[in-house]
Amino acid sequence: MDDQFDLVIRKGTVVLIDQVCQLDIGIRNGKIAALGENLAYSEQTPTYEAENLVILPGMVDAHVHFNEPALGHWEGFATGSASLAAGGCTTYIDMPLNGVPPTVRFSALERKLEAAEGNSVVDYALWGGLVPGNIGHLQELAEAGVIGFKAFMSCPGGEGEEIFAEVDDLTLVEGMREIARLGLVLALHAESEEIVAKLAAQAREEGKRGALDFAATRPIAAELEAVNRALFYAEQTGCKLHFVHISSAEAVQVITDAKARGLDVTVETCPHYLVLTSADLEQLGAIAKCAPPLRTAQDQERLWQELAAGRLDLLASDHSPCPAAMKQGEFIEAWGGISSAQSSLELMLDEGHLRRDVPLPLLARLLATEPAKRFGLYPRKGQIVLGADADLALVDLKMSYTLQASDLLYRHPHSPYVGKTFGCRVKATFLRGNQVYELHEGVADRTEGAWLRHAAVTGGVHSG
């Protein structure tokens, strides 16, 4: 029969690029082969009943830190990817820092790939890093297939024998010029080190060491200064930019103005800036510490307005895990990073769609389509469309539950969202047509996640 499928997912409420409708999804050879009402298929065809479930494209999380090689005891590919599968994410892009060595040259990329091989539940791509002294290594990383490059404009901290250092201005300009030549994107952590360092030193001198004291050392002004400086350099070099974890509407507006001037620039924010505030930081403590820090409720509301107006390009978790002991003790000394990858999709559906009525197609674009497009993974990833990988997140929008630490699949199951009641829950996740997660059954005993090289390497997204 011409209508034979390997699997049919029946009667789900499917989120397409510009509409939501009840459809069957026919899957063949890992791809979406048919979309339609009441698809015809043989009696032997396996089916999955999805009536009363919403089906979104699997999330493409462009910003996670899995810390391998060498720091897998913080989080590794096995536990990190399992938590993503449980959260409806089917592709992630791992950042180049925190592993030892960081991914700033080809030999380090090889070590990261060795750590990932056979250990990832879902598909993955990799960022390379731009640091002082490695501009000569960017081409070899690009040719190997990294998705783009990441740099810090403020000190990232970290542990290990080789620290991922922030860029000075000369490295930033020369790195942008080389990355523009290579045709890739530079992702930037945009905070002014000069402002942040001076405010932090002043706070230490004055004995200010609490949560809100920390937040005050990393003001929106530090974000704005770095964003404006990077945009100026991008205009000079023609480099494509992506700003990670932007925390303020002011910065989004500056980036929006740059787009209007013709710059090739995108902006990301994270669920924690849309769900948590500085009041939560004070209440929860170091478990909610991150940089840039959580902002006020008023700042958060303005960020939601930017999202609703379509001025944000994508959402990413910035999953930055660590052992629980690193979140204990004095706040100012605690590790700055939030464990959140498993909750991203549910957070945005709960807060965005159920509470704020943000349309599902807009959320799907922010969580899946746009990151896939920006980082060379589209059209294979990021959208429910004929010919794309059958990467799907099936969600019950009426299933309320309270997150417990025992639900988390991280290496260290801590999160600022433990104890939060969600109005929805991921029911199942499919990667290339294979079910990798089912609620109450857990993650499948399979590690078929493939490395995705940038499309520019081979003329199409390549699994290598």
Beta strands, then each sheet from edge to edge (+ up, - down):
strand 1: 7-15
strand 2: 20-28
strand 3: 31-36
strand 4: 47-49
strand 5: 54-57
strand 6: 59-64
strand 7: 89-94
strand 8: 123-126
strand 9: 128-129
strand 10: 149-152
strand 11: 185-189
strand 12: 240-243
strand 13: 265-269
strand 14: 314-315
strand 15: 392-396
strand 16: 401-402
strand 17: 421-422
strand 18: 425-431
strand 19: 434-438
strand 20: 442-443
strand 21: 452-453
strand 22: 462-463
sheet 1: 3+ 2- 1+ 4+
sheet 2: 3+ 2- 1+ 5+ 15- 18+ 19- 20+
sheet 3: 6+ 7+ 8+
sheet 4: 9+ 10+ 11+ 12+ 13+ 14+
sheet 5: 16+ 17-
sheet 6: 21+ 22-
end
